[in-house]
Every structure is written in C-alpha cells, then in structure tokens.
Amino acid sequence: MSADPLAAFRLDGRTAVVTGASAGLGAHFAEVLHAAGAHVVLAARRLDRVSALASSLGERATPIAVDVTVDDDLVALAELGASIGGGAVDVLINNAGIGAPQPAETEPIETFRSVVDVNLNAVFRLTQLVAGPMIERGSGSVVNIASMLGSKGAVVNLSRELGCQWARKGVRVNALAPGWFPSEMTEDMWSDDSSQAFVRQHCPMGRRGELHELDGALLFLASDASTYVTGTVLTVDGGWTAR
C-alpha cells in the first residue's frame, strides 16, 4: 500500500488520447489529464481549436485533426499516440459524440446512421486500434463517455463487453456517464428558462453539474486508482437515475 493514497490518481509519464477535445467536456477532460501529469493528444476536427488548447497547456500536449468517421484518421491518431507513448497509449478517452434529438418516426435514416457512426462505430474502431498495443504491453485504460440517458446505451454495453474480453490482458474498459452538464450539445438548454426549471425540479440535487465535478470520476477510471474496475459504468448525475 502506498504511503500516499492519492499517488494512484497521478498520470505522470503516461500518454492519454482524448477525442472531441476541441471544446466542452473533451477540452476539460484534456486539461484534467494534463494537470495529473499525462502527455495529452488532443484530437478533433477543428484543428485550430485543439492547437489553441495545446498552446495554452504548453508542454505535454499534441494536437491533431481527426474526423472519427474516417478510418485513416483513426489509424493516424492511434499511431501518433503510440509513438508518443513509447509503443502504446496508456489512456484513451472516447469523448467525441453528436446528438440529433427528434422523433424516431420522422428521423431521416441518414441522420441515424451518422449518429451511430460517430457515437458507436468510431468508438469501437479507435478502441480496437489502440487496444492492440495496450494488450501487448499488458496495461491500459479506456474510458468511453456515455450518458445517464439511453442515447449511448450501445456505448455502455460495448464498454461492458470489451471490459470483460480484455480483463485478463491488462486492459480496462469502463464508461463515464455524465448527467446534465454544460457542453456544446446542451448550450441551448441552459439559455432556456423552462429547461433550467425542468432540471431544478427533477434532479434530486436541484441543479446541473459543474465540469469540475467530473474530475474525480475521470481520474479514477483513467488511473491506477481503478485497477480492479472494468466493464462498469460510473454515473455522475446528481441523483437523476436514482429517482
């Protein structure tokens, strides 16, 4: 047992890849991992955004333009992360995602396919690419950003399946499921009085979450603090799903 129980949460000397790192939760996650000592690879379609974030972080931050629906981009991202990590990425945060809330009976099939490509297929493919070297090294942590809602149910079940498949190979796969937090996808919600009232009325804690309230959960799953945790979903939602 370490004399410092907080040491297990540190990521010094490790390489972390974060998708969707150009804004919102992804940018915040990258900042947290960097503060914990990791070299962070910032991946997003908007190269200007991740380049600006890398500049603000200073050392141990590398930006790359990536469209997660393009296989060649994912291959390049996995190779970059492995090269920085000395052969393998240590931590992968699958954060990139899109939403298209609309009635299912009128949703164009093209929209549905696009959401599945970004929110599920890209998560599996990048995880597959990154996990190979992780398995060879015998260690690694994958954190898939899901949701307390059912919109990313497939990501939750994928995390469970891969977590079980790779449990004896040293690679842990878990999901982090935030509740109502400020992000680009929820930006309109927080400017709408009725939406804010809805959250205050129905969330047991009576408010939305603040970004820093995800930090502990993220670092727990990414670091050695959770070496006996895999295939699970850690929900941070102010009690929403416990109602």
C-alpha positions as CSV (number, residue, x, y, z in Angstrom):
1,M,0.0,0.0,0.0
2,S,1.3,3.4,-1.0
3,A,2.1,5.9,1.8
4,D,0.2,8.4,-0.4
5,P,-3.2,7.1,-1.4
6,L,-3.6,10.0,-3.8
7,A,-0.5,8.9,-5.8
8,A,-2.6,6.2,-7.6
9,F,-4.5,9.0,-9.3
10,R,-1.4,10.5,-10.9
11,L,-0.7,10.0,-14.6
12,D,3.0,11.2,-14.7
13,G,4.8,9.8,-17.7
14,R,1.7,8.4,-19.4
15,T,0.1,9.3,-22.7
16,A,-3.6,10.0,-23.0
17,V,-5.6,10.4,-26.2
18,V,-8.8,12.5,-26.0
19,T,-11.3,12.7,-28.9
20,G,-13.7,15.6,-29.3
21,A,-11.1,17.7,-27.4
22,S,-11.9,21.0,-29.2
23,A,-14.5,22.2,-26.7
24,G,-16.8,21.4,-23.8
25,L,-16.3,18.1,-21.9
26,G,-13.5,17.0,-24.2
27,A,-11.4,20.1,-23.7
28,H,-12.0,20.0,-19.9
29,F,-11.0,16.3,-19.7
30,A,-7.8,17.0,-21.6
31,E,-6.9,19.8,-19.1
32,V,-7.6,17.5,-16.2
33,L,-5.5,14.6,-17.5
34,H,-2.7,17.1,-18.4
35,A,-2.8,18.5,-14.8
36,A,-2.5,15.0,-13.5
37,G,0.8,14.6,-15.4
38,A,-0.1,13.0,-18.7
39,H,1.0,13.9,-22.2
40,V,-2.3,14.6,-23.9
41,V,-3.0,14.0,-27.5
42,L,-5.8,16.4,-28.5
43,A,-8.0,15.1,-31.3
44,A,-10.9,16.9,-33.1
45,R,-12.0,18.0,-36.5
46,R,-11.3,21.7,-35.6
47,L,-7.5,21.8,-35.7
48,D,-7.5,25.5,-34.8
49,R,-9.3,24.7,-31.5
50,V,-7.1,21.9,-30.4
51,S,-4.0,23.8,-31.4
52,A,-5.0,26.7,-29.3
53,L,-5.7,24.3,-26.4
54,A,-2.3,22.7,-26.8
55,S,-0.6,26.1,-26.8
56,S,-2.4,27.0,-23.6
57,L,-1.3,23.8,-21.9
58,G,2.3,24.2,-23.0
59,E,4.4,21.1,-22.9
60,R,3.0,17.6,-23.0
61,A,0.2,18.5,-25.4
62,T,-0.1,17.5,-29.1
63,P,-3.0,18.5,-31.4
64,I,-4.1,16.5,-34.4
65,A,-7.0,17.0,-36.8
66,V,-9.3,13.9,-36.7
67,D,-12.6,13.0,-38.2
68,V,-13.6,10.0,-36.2
69,T,-15.7,8.6,-39.1
70,V,-12.7,8.4,-41.3
71,D,-10.7,5.2,-40.7
72,D,-7.4,6.7,-42.0
73,D,-7.7,9.5,-39.4
74,L,-8.2,7.0,-36.6
75,V,-5.2,5.0,-37.7
76,A,-3.1,8.1,-37.8
77,L,-4.3,9.1,-34.3
78,A,-3.6,5.6,-32.8
79,E,-0.1,5.7,-34.4
80,L,0.6,9.2,-33.1
81,G,-0.5,8.2,-29.6
82,A,1.6,5.0,-29.6
83,S,4.7,6.9,-30.9
84,I,4.4,9.4,-28.1
85,G,3.7,6.7,-25.5
86,G,6.7,4.6,-26.4
87,G,4.8,1.9,-28.3
88,A,1.3,2.2,-26.8
89,V,-1.2,4.7,-25.5
90,D,-1.8,4.4,-21.7
91,V,-5.2,6.1,-21.6
92,L,-7.9,6.5,-24.3
93,I,-10.9,8.9,-23.7
94,N,-13.6,8.3,-26.3
95,N,-15.4,11.5,-25.9
96,A,-16.4,12.6,-29.5
97,G,-20.1,12.4,-30.0
98,I,-23.1,14.0,-31.7
99,G,-26.8,14.3,-30.9
100,A,-29.8,14.6,-33.1
101,P,-32.9,14.7,-30.9
102,Q,-36.0,14.3,-32.9
103,P,-39.0,11.9,-33.1
104,A,-37.9,8.5,-34.3
105,E,-40.8,8.2,-36.7
106,T,-39.6,11.2,-38.7
107,E,-35.8,10.9,-38.3
108,P,-34.0,10.5,-41.6
109,I,-32.1,7.3,-41.9
110,E,-29.0,9.2,-42.9
111,T,-29.1,11.1,-39.6
112,F,-29.4,7.9,-37.6
113,R,-26.5,6.3,-39.5
114,S,-24.4,9.4,-38.9
115,V,-25.1,9.3,-35.1
116,V,-24.2,5.6,-35.0
117,D,-21.0,6.2,-37.0
118,V,-19.8,8.8,-34.6
119,N,-21.1,7.6,-31.2
120,L,-20.6,3.9,-31.6
121,N,-18.6,2.7,-34.7
122,A,-15.8,5.2,-34.2
123,V,-15.6,4.3,-30.5
124,F,-15.1,0.6,-31.4
125,R,-12.7,1.2,-34.2
126,L,-10.4,3.6,-32.3
127,T,-10.5,1.4,-29.2
128,Q,-9.6,-1.6,-31.3
129,L,-6.6,0.2,-32.8
130,V,-5.4,1.5,-29.5
131,A,-6.0,-1.7,-27.6
132,G,-3.7,-3.9,-29.7
133,P,-0.5,-2.3,-28.4
134,M,-2.1,-1.9,-24.9
135,I,-2.6,-5.7,-24.8
136,E,1.0,-6.3,-26.0
137,R,2.2,-4.1,-23.2
138,G,-0.2,-5.6,-20.7
139,S,-1.7,-2.4,-19.4
140,G,-4.1,0.4,-20.5
141,S,-7.3,2.1,-19.6
142,V,-10.2,3.1,-22.0
143,V,-12.9,5.4,-20.8
144,N,-15.9,5.8,-23.0
145,I,-18.0,8.9,-22.4
146,A,-21.6,7.7,-22.3
147,S,-24.7,9.4,-20.8
148,M,-27.2,8.8,-18.0
149,L,-29.8,8.8,-20.7
150,G,-30.3,5.9,-23.2
151,S,-28.8,7.8,-26.1
152,K,-25.5,6.0,-25.7
153,G,-26.8,2.7,-24.4
154,A,-24.7,0.9,-27.1
155,V,-21.6,2.5,-25.8
156,V,-22.4,1.3,-22.3
157,N,-22.8,-2.3,-23.5
158,L,-19.7,-2.1,-25.7
159,S,-17.8,-1.0,-22.6
160,R,-19.1,-4.0,-20.6
161,E,-18.2,-6.4,-23.4
162,L,-14.7,-5.1,-24.1
163,G,-14.0,-4.8,-20.4
164,C,-14.8,-8.5,-19.9
165,Q,-12.9,-9.6,-23.1
166,W,-9.7,-7.8,-22.1
167,A,-9.8,-8.1,-18.3
168,R,-7.1,-10.8,-18.2
169,K,-5.0,-9.0,-20.7
170,G,-4.4,-5.9,-18.5
171,V,-6.7,-3.5,-20.4
172,R,-9.6,-2.0,-18.6
173,V,-12.6,-0.5,-20.4
174,N,-15.2,1.5,-18.5
175,A,-17.8,4.1,-19.2
176,L,-18.4,7.5,-17.6
177,A,-22.0,8.7,-17.8
178,P,-22.5,12.4,-17.0
179,G,-25.9,13.8,-16.2
180,W,-26.8,17.4,-17.1
181,F,-23.6,19.3,-17.6
182,P,-22.7,22.4,-19.7
183,S,-21.4,21.4,-23.1
184,E,-21.7,22.4,-26.7
185,M,-24.6,20.0,-27.2
186,T,-26.5,21.3,-24.2
187,E,-25.7,25.0,-24.8
188,D,-29.2,25.9,-26.0
189,M,-30.7,24.1,-22.9
190,W,-29.0,26.4,-20.5
191,S,-30.3,29.6,-22.2
192,D,-33.9,28.3,-21.9
193,D,-35.7,29.1,-18.7
194,S,-38.1,26.1,-18.9
195,S,-35.3,23.7,-19.5
196,Q,-33.4,25.0,-16.5
197,A,-36.6,24.8,-14.4
198,F,-37.0,21.2,-15.5
199,V,-33.6,20.2,-14.3
200,R,-34.0,22.1,-11.0
201,Q,-37.4,20.4,-10.4
202,H,-36.4,16.8,-11.3
203,C,-32.8,16.5,-10.3
204,P,-32.5,15.4,-6.7
205,M,-29.7,17.9,-6.2
206,G,-31.8,20.6,-7.8
207,R,-29.1,21.8,-10.2
208,R,-27.0,20.9,-13.2
209,G,-23.5,19.6,-12.6
210,E,-20.3,21.7,-12.9
211,L,-17.5,20.5,-15.0
212,H,-15.0,20.1,-12.1
213,E,-17.5,17.6,-10.6
214,L,-16.5,15.1,-13.3
215,D,-12.7,15.3,-12.5
216,G,-12.6,12.7,-9.7
217,A,-14.6,10.2,-11.7
218,L,-12.4,10.7,-14.8
219,L,-9.1,10.4,-13.0
220,F,-10.4,7.4,-11.1
221,L,-11.2,5.4,-14.2
222,A,-8.1,6.6,-16.2
223,S,-5.6,5.9,-13.5
224,D,-4.3,3.1,-11.3
225,A,-6.8,4.1,-8.7
226,S,-9.2,1.7,-10.5
227,T,-7.0,-1.3,-11.3
228,Y,-9.8,-3.7,-10.2
229,V,-12.6,-1.9,-12.1
230,T,-13.6,-2.9,-15.6
231,G,-16.8,-3.2,-17.6
232,T,-18.6,-0.8,-15.4
233,V,-20.5,2.5,-15.8
234,L,-19.7,5.3,-13.4
235,T,-22.7,7.7,-13.4
236,V,-22.3,11.3,-12.2
237,D,-25.8,12.8,-12.4
238,G,-26.8,14.4,-9.1
239,G,-29.1,11.5,-8.3
240,W,-31.1,11.7,-11.6
241,T,-31.1,8.0,-12.3
242,A,-31.8,7.1,-8.6
243,R,-35.2,8.8,-8.6
